[in-house]
Amino acid sequence: MENQIKESLISLLDSIKRSDGPGVSEHMARVDELLTVNRSKIHPQLAHFLGNRSYAKALQFLEAGR
């Protein structure tokens, strides 16, 4: 599940860099969905970053392996 979140974050941040509005919307919705469904299963710090839409920090957290 964390891999899905990580992949979605990478895609989202890439869409932001490319100014791809539809891509941003799609990937943001996917990240929100993953958070909603898995909130109780993920690390509280990751949930905090995702809930506050601190996507770069969330990706750094995942890449650091906690």
N, C-alpha and C positions, 0 to 999 in steps of 0.2 A: 504494500500500500504506500509506503514512503517512496518507493521507486516511481509509482504513478504520480505522486505529488511532485516529485523532483522533475520528472519529464514534463509535466504540465507547466511548472514554473519556468523551465528552460524555454519552452515554446512561447509562453506568455511574454517573457522578457525579450525574446527574439522579435516577437510581433510588435512590441513597444518600440524597439530600436528601428524597425522598418516602417514605423508609422502605419501599420496595417490595422485599421480600426476594427474590421470584422474579425480578424484573428485575435485581437486583444479581447474583444467581447466573448468570443468562443472559449478561449483559454481561461479567462477570468471566471467565467461561469463554471468551467470544469474544476478549477481550484476550489471555488466556493462549494461546489457539490461534494468534492472529496472531503473537505473540512466538515461539512454538515453531517455526512454519513459516518465519518471516522473520528470525530472529535474526542470521544472517550478512549480511543485506542492510540492516539498519538501523544507525543511528549507535550506537556503543557506549554513549554516555551515555543515550540513550533506552532501550536494552536494559537498562541498569542500573536506571533508574527503574521500568520495567515489571517487571523481575525481583524488585525489592524491594517491589512493589505501592505505589509512590509515584505514584499515578495523577494527583494534582493537579500534581505536578512534571513528570510526563511530558507532560501537556496544555500546561503553560506552555512547555515546551521546544519542542513542535510549533508552538505559536502564535507563538513568537519567531522561528521559521524558522532556528534554530540560530544 
